[in-house]
Amino acid sequence: MNLEITFRHLEHTEAIDEKIKDKVSKLKERHFTDAVTFQWTSWIEHDDHITTLKAHDKGKDFFVKASADNLYKTIDMIINKMTAQVEHHGVHSKH
């Protein structure tokens, strides 16, 4: 798994990085192969925390975006949205 985390004009801590890595790792274990590439980007725009997550695996691309009043909410929203998108498209690496 390759995970790139980018924060634009937003302070972050090692704890936030670890939370993202843990959540994405669990997502990968359930739905993707070891070759998956993730691009995680978070920023603040007009007091909203915005996060996007791109995934590329087995020739397929996935993209989700979330906005909330704090970064931690966007983390959970992104994982839930990506899970729903992958399940909707019937992609399961473990089958």
Secondary structure in CASP SS format (residue, H / E / C, confidence):
PFRMAT SS
TARGET T0000
AUTHOR 0000-0000-0000
METHOD secondary structure of the structure
MODEL  1
M C 1.00
N E 1.00
L E 1.00
E E 1.00
I E 1.00
T E 1.00
F E 1.00
R E 1.00
H C 1.00
L C 1.00
E C 1.00
H C 1.00
T C 1.00
E H 1.00
A H 1.00
I H 1.00
D H 1.00
E H 1.00
K H 1.00
I H 1.00
K H 1.00
D H 1.00
K H 1.00
V H 1.00
S H 1.00
K H 1.00
L H 1.00
K H 1.00
E H 1.00
R H 1.00
H H 1.00
F C 1.00
T C 1.00
D C 1.00
A C 1.00
V C 1.00
T E 1.00
F E 1.00
Q E 1.00
W E 1.00
T E 1.00
S E 1.00
W E 1.00
I E 1.00
E E 1.00
H C 1.00
D C 1.00
D E 1.00
H E 1.00
I E 1.00
T E 1.00
T E 1.00
L E 1.00
K E 1.00
A E 1.00
H E 1.00
D E 1.00
K C 1.00
G C 1.00
K E 1.00
D E 1.00
F E 1.00
F E 1.00
V E 1.00
K E 1.00
A E 1.00
S E 1.00
A E 1.00
D C 1.00
N C 1.00
L H 1.00
Y H 1.00
K H 1.00
T H 1.00
I H 1.00
D H 1.00
M H 1.00
I H 1.00
I H 1.00
N H 1.00
K H 1.00
M H 1.00
T H 1.00
A H 1.00
Q H 1.00
V H 1.00
E H 1.00
H H 1.00
H C 1.00
G C 1.00
V C 1.00
H C 1.00
S C 1.00
K C 1.00
H C 1.00
END
